[in-house]
Structure formats: C-alpha cells, structure tokens
C-alpha cells in the first residue's frame, strides 16, 4: 500500500531515534489496523508531554517491556491523530512535520491547523 503524506507526496520517515510508528518502522504509516491511528509526526515539547500525562497518556516514562524509551523535548514521534487534535483544542499542540504526517490525519484535523503548527512549511 502506497503511503502518502498530508501534502499528497510520498510519506517521509518521522524518527529512527527514538524508533517510532505503530509498526516501529520510523514512519507514521497507516496500514488500516492501527486502532490509535498513530499518523501525526510531531516534535514533542515539555508542555505537550505534561498535557499528555495530565490526560492519561504518560509519554515521558520509559516502558522497556513495550520497547518504549520515553520521550524528551525535541524527540520526534508518531502521535495518535485524535490526541493531536485534543492537544490543539487545549492550546497544547506540538509542532508537526507535514512531510512525515500520513494523509489519514486529515480525518481528525484540518490541513490549515496542521500547517499552522508545521516545522517544515
């Protein structure tokens, strides 16, 4: 299945360190079987990590049994599309790499909102 980003171009990798993506390929791809739709490539911040923890998703604490290193500000990560939209509505949305964000993110967020938080144009 061809993976396309929100700009209509081939999907670019998000991060290999830490290794991200629902499938841990480094890409925020969508193969149709990810219940969380981890398709928004973000650059995490302290504010976003605190927000995420406050709403029940601690992304800072390592969980080795799941191969999760814990995130630090500046890390890039494939975030659930619904969580990014929730953070946007709370004024805590992290920056987005459009080239590495899957087109299915548009089911939750507008391209205008994603562009307003883009680090890559």
C-alpha positions in Angstrom: 0.0 0.0 0.0 1.4 3.4 -1.0 1.8 5.7 1.9 1.0 9.4 1.2 1.5 12.5 3.5 -0.9 15.3 4.0 0.7 17.2 1.2 -0.1 14.4 -1.3 3.5 13.4 -1.6 5.3 10.1 -0.6 5.4 9.8 3.2 8.8 10.6 4.7 10.2 9.0 7.8 9.5 10.6 11.2 12.2 9.2 13.5 14.5 6.3 13.9 15.9 7.6 17.3 13.6 7.0 19.1 12.2 4.5 16.7 8.6 5.5 16.2 5.4 4.5 14.4 2.8 2.0 15.3 4.8 -0.7 13.4 8.1 0.7 14.7 9.4 1.4 11.2 10.2 5.0 11.8 7.3 6.1 9.7 3.8 7.3 10.7 2.2 4.9 8.2 -1.3 3.6 8.1 -1.9 0.1 7.1 -5.5 0.1 8.3 -5.0 -2.0 11.5 -3.8 0.7 14.0 -6.7 1.4 16.3 -5.0 4.6 17.6 -4.1 5.9 14.1 -0.5 7.0 15.1 -0.1 9.1 11.9 0.9 12.6 13.0 4.7 13.2 13.1 5.3 15.6 16.0 8.2 17.3 17.7 7.4 16.9 21.4 7.7 19.7 23.9 7.7 19.9 27.7 4.2 21.5 27.6 2.9 18.7 25.3 4.4 16.0 27.5 2.8 17.5 30.6 -0.5 17.8 28.8 -0.4 14.2 27.5 0.3 12.9 31.0 -2.5 15.0 32.5 -5.0 13.4 30.1 -3.8 9.9 30.9 -1.0 9.1 28.4 2.4 9.4 30.0 4.9 9.6 27.1 7.8 10.6 29.3 8.3 7.4 31.3 10.3 4.6 29.6 8.4 1.3 29.3 11.1 -1.2 28.2 8.7 -4.2 28.1 7.0 -2.4 25.2 10.2 -1.1 23.6 9.3 2.4 24.6 12.2 4.7 25.6 10.2 7.6 27.0 10.2 10.9 25.1 12.1 14.1 25.8 11.5 17.5 24.4 12.8 17.7 20.8 12.1 14.0 20.1 10.0 13.3 17.0 7.2 10.8 17.4 4.2 9.4 15.6 1.2 10.6 17.7 -2.4 9.5 17.5 -4.4 11.8 15.3 -7.1 12.2 17.9 -4.6 13.1 20.6 -3.0 15.8 18.4 -6.5 17.3 17.8 -7.3 17.1 21.5 -4.0 18.9 22.2 -4.8 21.5 19.6 -8.1 22.3 21.2 -6.4 22.6 24.6 -3.8 25.0 23.2 -1.0 22.4 23.7 -0.5 21.0 20.2 3.1 20.1 19.4 4.8 21.1 16.1 4.2 18.8 13.1 6.3 17.5 10.3 3.9 17.6 7.4 6.1 15.5 5.1 6.1 12.7 7.7 2.4 13.0 8.6 0.1 10.5 6.9 -2.9 11.8 4.9 -5.3 10.0 7.2 -4.6 12.6 9.9 -6.9 14.8 7.8 -9.8 12.6 9.2 -9.2 14.4 12.5 -7.6 17.7 11.8 -7.7 20.3 9.0 -4.7 20.8 6.8 -4.8 24.5 7.8 -4.4 23.6 11.5 -1.6 21.2 10.7 0.1 23.8 8.6 -0.2 26.4 11.3 1.9 24.1 13.6 4.3 22.9 10.9 8.1 22.8 11.2 8.5 22.1 7.5 6.4 24.5 5.6 
